[in-house]
Amino acid sequence: MRTITNIKALSDFRLECLFNDGSKKIADIKPYLSAEAFKPLLDPRVFSSTLSNQGYFIEWKEYNIDLSADTLWHIAANA
């Protein structure tokens, strides 16, 4: 199962994701920010407060928002 070993918030609502297979990808979250559930992430301070949770997903816990490792893998481009 694919997991996230490191996550870093970048400018322009992107996430640098390192996965357990050694791959490094950049996920653009901007297209998701129009959805009601993701609106809190429009605040750059909120967006940059991502946490990895056991590698299977990242979450913005205070806002009950999460993205799975598989979702990030599929929406991300190779870095």
PyMOL CGO cylinders between C-alpha atoms (Angstrom):
from pymol import cmd
from pymol.cgo import CYLINDER

trace = [
    CYLINDER, 0.00, 0.00, 0.00, 1.28, 3.44, -0.95, 0.3, 1, 1, 1, 1, 1, 1,
    CYLINDER, 1.28, 3.44, -0.95, 1.96, 5.82, 1.94, 0.3, 1, 1, 1, 1, 1, 1,
    CYLINDER, 1.96, 5.82, 1.94, 3.21, 9.37, 2.32, 0.3, 1, 1, 1, 1, 1, 1,
    CYLINDER, 3.21, 9.37, 2.32, 6.60, 9.64, 3.99, 0.3, 1, 1, 1, 1, 1, 1,
    CYLINDER, 6.60, 9.64, 3.99, 6.82, 13.44, 3.87, 0.3, 1, 1, 1, 1, 1, 1,
    CYLINDER, 6.82, 13.44, 3.87, 4.53, 16.29, 2.90, 0.3, 1, 1, 1, 1, 1, 1,
    CYLINDER, 4.53, 16.29, 2.90, 5.38, 19.94, 2.34, 0.3, 1, 1, 1, 1, 1, 1,
    CYLINDER, 5.38, 19.94, 2.34, 3.06, 22.82, 1.46, 0.3, 1, 1, 1, 1, 1, 1,
    CYLINDER, 3.06, 22.82, 1.46, 4.32, 24.88, -1.47, 0.3, 1, 1, 1, 1, 1, 1,
    CYLINDER, 4.32, 24.88, -1.47, 3.17, 28.16, -2.96, 0.3, 1, 1, 1, 1, 1, 1,
    CYLINDER, 3.17, 28.16, -2.96, 0.08, 28.38, -5.16, 0.3, 1, 1, 1, 1, 1, 1,
    CYLINDER, 0.08, 28.38, -5.16, -1.81, 25.63, -3.27, 0.3, 1, 1, 1, 1, 1, 1,
    CYLINDER, -1.81, 25.63, -3.27, 0.53, 22.80, -4.22, 0.3, 1, 1, 1, 1, 1, 1,
    CYLINDER, 0.53, 22.80, -4.22, 1.85, 19.98, -2.06, 0.3, 1, 1, 1, 1, 1, 1,
    CYLINDER, 1.85, 19.98, -2.06, 5.20, 18.26, -2.41, 0.3, 1, 1, 1, 1, 1, 1,
    CYLINDER, 5.20, 18.26, -2.41, 4.59, 14.60, -1.61, 0.3, 1, 1, 1, 1, 1, 1,
    CYLINDER, 4.59, 14.60, -1.61, 7.22, 11.97, -0.94, 0.3, 1, 1, 1, 1, 1, 1,
    CYLINDER, 7.22, 11.97, -0.94, 5.95, 8.40, -1.06, 0.3, 1, 1, 1, 1, 1, 1,
    CYLINDER, 5.95, 8.40, -1.06, 7.25, 5.17, 0.42, 0.3, 1, 1, 1, 1, 1, 1,
    CYLINDER, 7.25, 5.17, 0.42, 8.34, 3.92, -3.01, 0.3, 1, 1, 1, 1, 1, 1,
    CYLINDER, 8.34, 3.92, -3.01, 10.83, 6.81, -3.20, 0.3, 1, 1, 1, 1, 1, 1,
    CYLINDER, 10.83, 6.81, -3.20, 8.82, 8.87, -5.69, 0.3, 1, 1, 1, 1, 1, 1,
    CYLINDER, 8.82, 8.87, -5.69, 8.43, 12.62, -5.31, 0.3, 1, 1, 1, 1, 1, 1,
    CYLINDER, 8.43, 12.62, -5.31, 5.34, 14.31, -6.77, 0.3, 1, 1, 1, 1, 1, 1,
    CYLINDER, 5.34, 14.31, -6.77, 3.71, 17.72, -6.75, 0.3, 1, 1, 1, 1, 1, 1,
    CYLINDER, 3.71, 17.72, -6.75, -0.05, 17.77, -6.20, 0.3, 1, 1, 1, 1, 1, 1,
    CYLINDER, -0.05, 17.77, -6.20, -1.98, 20.85, -7.33, 0.3, 1, 1, 1, 1, 1, 1,
    CYLINDER, -1.98, 20.85, -7.33, -4.89, 21.27, -4.92, 0.3, 1, 1, 1, 1, 1, 1,
    CYLINDER, -4.89, 21.27, -4.92, -6.21, 24.48, -6.52, 0.3, 1, 1, 1, 1, 1, 1,
    CYLINDER, -6.21, 24.48, -6.52, -8.89, 22.72, -8.65, 0.3, 1, 1, 1, 1, 1, 1,
    CYLINDER, -8.89, 22.72, -8.65, -10.47, 21.30, -5.46, 0.3, 1, 1, 1, 1, 1, 1,
    CYLINDER, -10.47, 21.30, -5.46, -10.73, 24.62, -3.63, 0.3, 1, 1, 1, 1, 1, 1,
    CYLINDER, -10.73, 24.62, -3.63, -14.02, 25.55, -5.29, 0.3, 1, 1, 1, 1, 1, 1,
    CYLINDER, -14.02, 25.55, -5.29, -15.74, 22.68, -3.47, 0.3, 1, 1, 1, 1, 1, 1,
    CYLINDER, -15.74, 22.68, -3.47, -17.44, 23.76, -0.25, 0.3, 1, 1, 1, 1, 1, 1,
    CYLINDER, -17.44, 23.76, -0.25, -15.58, 21.19, 1.86, 0.3, 1, 1, 1, 1, 1, 1,
    CYLINDER, -15.58, 21.19, 1.86, -12.19, 22.60, 0.80, 0.3, 1, 1, 1, 1, 1, 1,
    CYLINDER, -12.19, 22.60, 0.80, -12.97, 26.34, 1.08, 0.3, 1, 1, 1, 1, 1, 1,
    CYLINDER, -12.97, 26.34, 1.08, -11.07, 26.80, 4.39, 0.3, 1, 1, 1, 1, 1, 1,
    CYLINDER, -11.07, 26.80, 4.39, -7.89, 25.90, 2.50, 0.3, 1, 1, 1, 1, 1, 1,
    CYLINDER, -7.89, 25.90, 2.50, -8.14, 29.14, 0.50, 0.3, 1, 1, 1, 1, 1, 1,
    CYLINDER, -8.14, 29.14, 0.50, -6.43, 30.76, 3.50, 0.3, 1, 1, 1, 1, 1, 1,
    CYLINDER, -6.43, 30.76, 3.50, -2.69, 30.15, 2.87, 0.3, 1, 1, 1, 1, 1, 1,
    CYLINDER, -2.69, 30.15, 2.87, -2.03, 29.81, 6.62, 0.3, 1, 1, 1, 1, 1, 1,
    CYLINDER, -2.03, 29.81, 6.62, -4.60, 27.03, 6.87, 0.3, 1, 1, 1, 1, 1, 1,
    CYLINDER, -4.60, 27.03, 6.87, -3.32, 25.35, 3.71, 0.3, 1, 1, 1, 1, 1, 1,
    CYLINDER, -3.32, 25.35, 3.71, 0.27, 25.32, 4.94, 0.3, 1, 1, 1, 1, 1, 1,
    CYLINDER, 0.27, 25.32, 4.94, -0.66, 23.63, 8.22, 0.3, 1, 1, 1, 1, 1, 1,
    CYLINDER, -0.66, 23.63, 8.22, -0.91, 20.14, 6.67, 0.3, 1, 1, 1, 1, 1, 1,
    CYLINDER, -0.91, 20.14, 6.67, -0.02, 17.14, 8.75, 0.3, 1, 1, 1, 1, 1, 1,
    CYLINDER, -0.02, 17.14, 8.75, 0.76, 13.61, 7.69, 0.3, 1, 1, 1, 1, 1, 1,
    CYLINDER, 0.76, 13.61, 7.69, -1.26, 11.06, 9.63, 0.3, 1, 1, 1, 1, 1, 1,
    CYLINDER, -1.26, 11.06, 9.63, 0.46, 7.66, 9.67, 0.3, 1, 1, 1, 1, 1, 1,
    CYLINDER, 0.46, 7.66, 9.67, 1.24, 8.18, 6.01, 0.3, 1, 1, 1, 1, 1, 1,
    CYLINDER, 1.24, 8.18, 6.01, -2.12, 6.99, 4.68, 0.3, 1, 1, 1, 1, 1, 1,
    CYLINDER, -2.12, 6.99, 4.68, -3.58, 10.48, 4.35, 0.3, 1, 1, 1, 1, 1, 1,
    CYLINDER, -3.58, 10.48, 4.35, -2.93, 14.10, 5.16, 0.3, 1, 1, 1, 1, 1, 1,
    CYLINDER, -2.93, 14.10, 5.16, -5.39, 16.18, 7.05, 0.3, 1, 1, 1, 1, 1, 1,
    CYLINDER, -5.39, 16.18, 7.05, -6.28, 19.63, 8.14, 0.3, 1, 1, 1, 1, 1, 1,
    CYLINDER, -6.28, 19.63, 8.14, -7.69, 18.30, 11.39, 0.3, 1, 1, 1, 1, 1, 1,
    CYLINDER, -7.69, 18.30, 11.39, -9.24, 21.50, 12.72, 0.3, 1, 1, 1, 1, 1, 1,
    CYLINDER, -9.24, 21.50, 12.72, -11.35, 21.72, 9.55, 0.3, 1, 1, 1, 1, 1, 1,
    CYLINDER, -11.35, 21.72, 9.55, -12.08, 18.01, 9.16, 0.3, 1, 1, 1, 1, 1, 1,
    CYLINDER, -12.08, 18.01, 9.16, -10.49, 17.97, 5.68, 0.3, 1, 1, 1, 1, 1, 1,
    CYLINDER, -10.49, 17.97, 5.68, -8.32, 15.13, 4.44, 0.3, 1, 1, 1, 1, 1, 1,
    CYLINDER, -8.32, 15.13, 4.44, -6.81, 13.70, 1.27, 0.3, 1, 1, 1, 1, 1, 1,
    CYLINDER, -6.81, 13.70, 1.27, -5.66, 10.11, 0.96, 0.3, 1, 1, 1, 1, 1, 1,
    CYLINDER, -5.66, 10.11, 0.96, -2.22, 9.05, -0.19, 0.3, 1, 1, 1, 1, 1, 1,
    CYLINDER, -2.22, 9.05, -0.19, -3.81, 7.37, -3.24, 0.3, 1, 1, 1, 1, 1, 1,
    CYLINDER, -3.81, 7.37, -3.24, -5.70, 10.54, -4.18, 0.3, 1, 1, 1, 1, 1, 1,
    CYLINDER, -5.70, 10.54, -4.18, -2.53, 12.61, -3.93, 0.3, 1, 1, 1, 1, 1, 1,
    CYLINDER, -2.53, 12.61, -3.93, -0.63, 10.03, -5.98, 0.3, 1, 1, 1, 1, 1, 1,
    CYLINDER, -0.63, 10.03, -5.98, -3.20, 10.13, -8.79, 0.3, 1, 1, 1, 1, 1, 1,
    CYLINDER, -3.20, 10.13, -8.79, -3.62, 13.91, -9.00, 0.3, 1, 1, 1, 1, 1, 1,
    CYLINDER, -3.62, 13.91, -9.00, 0.10, 14.72, -8.67, 0.3, 1, 1, 1, 1, 1, 1,
    CYLINDER, 0.10, 14.72, -8.67, 2.72, 15.19, -11.35, 0.3, 1, 1, 1, 1, 1, 1,
    CYLINDER, 2.72, 15.19, -11.35, 6.25, 13.87, -11.03, 0.3, 1, 1, 1, 1, 1, 1,
    CYLINDER, 6.25, 13.87, -11.03, 8.58, 16.42, -9.48, 0.3, 1, 1, 1, 1, 1, 1,
]
cmd.load_cgo(trace, "trace")
